[in-house]
């Protein structure tokens, strides 16, 4: 908490909260969190964001452009589609740069605005707080009723409520699992798994069950533990945040010293009346008045709760608000720091590189290698041949008939077992061919070659390899 003067530290003297997790009791047992149902301006905004996310998440798998899904992350086949662009193993460096740009953007955003990604955009939080937690309020009751029910003995009423709750959890998890799987194998393949007999898709059906159980376990049992203990992004806050970061913060200068509310008696006391509403509504169980903590996901529930109380006691809103430590302690407003400038410059360079790679990306790509373990072969009295293997990937939605032509050498190319190389949409194909060169055209023992790939008269790519051959004594001289 750099930037705080010594007198201002009195309100933080009892900092034992840093010695334990908010979800673990003193005896080491799990402390279940039963947050008060949030409401207010910020909650309405979060609800709108969540609804937008649900629409995107559940609709995207069904969007196809020219027969190709808008998004697909087919890890088993090594095929990824982003905004209709297909990425194969040969394009992994582009995909890697895109992922790096995304991570760097989150780092920049975190340095500037804290863990707001977690509270507003992260699927874990959106599903947990805006869907599964809603089920709890609907089936089990408000926070106090949930707490009492959790501590009570097992009765028929409790069994009924928990059975209904977990049944709804399982159905929601099943829907989420199917949608998640559609991003991996595609909606059409998922439709086959759902409609065909189970015996025809044992692997796919097993994947649905596994994903369903994983999501069910996360939202039924792990819950906020994912955000506070498991997710590595939360641990990065200690590195990414600084006193200039805008986070959900408590204005201790205005709020301290805390006193119980007495109507008309406000002299010498802070605006905080120690009502604990900010604590009761927190989905991770922390007290935001203790300062920025790893468990805070910037969900703004405490802002709404505090503003509601401030309105009731006729005091200004914003005791808890989005602000930086620098502004609270010294009145220094947010500024674009050197760290942010450096991060942004690196991000800009990566985006430029990605753009360049996408522009120069070939529709037909692959690898060309001289067959290993084989030397050159004599072809008659005046020619030498080398054997090659070529593997091509068609990244488009239309087929190609590839013709191989010499680019920088005199010779001919002879396919093995076929007259042409036809490659269908989004298909990978392999072929074997000889390159035959006259001995007099061989100038080096290991000569570099370029081979053009043509579809009719249009060149679609150029590939390189080497040609091994003897060099005559005359040529050496």
URHUHU-V98771 format. One line per field, one symbol per residue. phi: phi as a letter, one per 40 degrees, with the letter a starting at -180 (. if undefined). A space follows every 10 residues. Layout:
BEGIN
phi=???
END
This chain:
BEGIN
phi=.cgccdcccd cbccbcdcca ccbbcccgcc bccbccccah cccccccccc cccdcccccd dccbbfgbcc babccdcgbb bbfgccbbdc bdcccccccc cccccccccc ccbgccdccb bdddcccccb bccccdcccc hcdccccccc ccccbdcccc ccccdcccdc cccccccccc ccccbgcccc dcccccddcc adcccccccc cccccccccc bcfcccccbc ccccccdccc caccccbcbc ccccccccac cbcgbbcgbc ccbfcgcccc cccbgcbccc hcbdccbfcg cccccccccc ccbfbccgcb acabcccccb gccdbccccc ccdccccccc cccccccccc cccbbibbbc dcgbccbcbg cbbbbbcbbb bbbccbbbcb bcbcbcbbac ibbbcbgaca bbbcdfbbab ababbbbcdc ccbbcbbcbb bcbbbgcccb abbbabbcac bcdcccc
END
